[in-house]
Amino acid sequence: MTIATTTTRTPALFISDLHLQASHPRTAEAFFRFLAERAAQAERLYLLGDIFEYWAGDDDLDDPFNARVVAALRTVVAGGTAVYWLGGNRDFLVGAGFAQAAGLVLL
């Protein structure tokens, strides 16, 4: 007799106010760990404002820190988690370029 096991994905996760910045590496590493360990097991992830300390515009996607955040989000999306972004007062300039690069949906 074979017993089938199913992994139940968390329906949704919500995070906000991380204020990610390269000068605070412990916060950034905690976020990357969260993405890899928790968000990757969710159906949906909602990023609800002030994920970055500041976002000057999508022309800053090549910055190494920003590129790492984008790559980590893209990995979560590629694993089957839908990611949604709602900008806050510190990162409201996140636009279509960031959304496309990260594979997320702007709300």
N, C-alpha and C positions, 0 to 999 in steps of 0.2 A: 504494500500500500504506500503510495506517495502522497505526502501532505504538501499541498501548495501553500506557499507563503506569499503574501502581498505586502508591499511596503506602502503605507499610507502617507501621502505627502501632506504637509501642513497646508491648509487652504490659502492663507495669506499672512504675510509679515509686513509690519509697518515700522519704518525708522525715520528719524528726523534729527536735525540739529547736531550733526556730527562735527561740523566745521573743520572738515579735512584740510590739512595743509602739510607740506613736506617738513616743516619745522616741528611737527608733532608726530614723530614716527610711531610711537606706541599706539596712538589713536588710529592711525592709518593701518597698522598691522592688525589691530583688533577688528577693523572693518573688513580687511581682506580675509581674515579667518572666519568672520561671520558669513561672508559671501560663500566661501568654500564649504563650510560645515553646516550652516543653517539654511541660508537662502537657496542653496543648491537643492535642498530637499522640500522646497515650497512650490506651490502652484503659481503663486503671484508674490511679488515684492513691490511694495509701494515706498518710494523715496520722497518724503514729504517736506522738502525745503531745508535749506541751509546744510546740505550735505557737504558742500565746500565752504571754507571760510570766506572765500570770494571767488567769483567767476567773472573774469573781465570780458569774455566772449569766446566763441568757438574757434577763433584764430589761435588760441593757446593750446590746442589739442596736442601739439608736438612736444610740449613740456614733458620731461620724463615722468614726473609724478602724475600729471594728468593722464598721460598715456597708460600708466600702470592702472589707474582707476578704471579707465575705459576698457582696458583688456580684461580686468577682473569682472566687470559687469557683463562684457560680451561672453565670457566663459559661462557665467550663470545662465544667461539667455540661451546659449547653445545647448546647455544641459536640460532645457525644457521649462525653465522658470520664466514667466512673463514678468517684465520689469516696467514699472510706471513711474514717471517723474513729475512732481509738482514743485516748481521753483519756490524758493523763499526769498526774503529780502536780501540775502547775501549771494544768491546764485540764480537770480531771475533771468540772467542773460544766457543761461543754457538754452541752446537752440537746436535747430534741425541737424546741424553738423554733428554735435555731440550725440544726439539721439540716434542718428544713423550709425555712427562709429561704435556706440555701445550696444546697439540693437534694442533700445528701449523705446517706450511710447511716451510722448509728452502729453500731459493732461492740461 
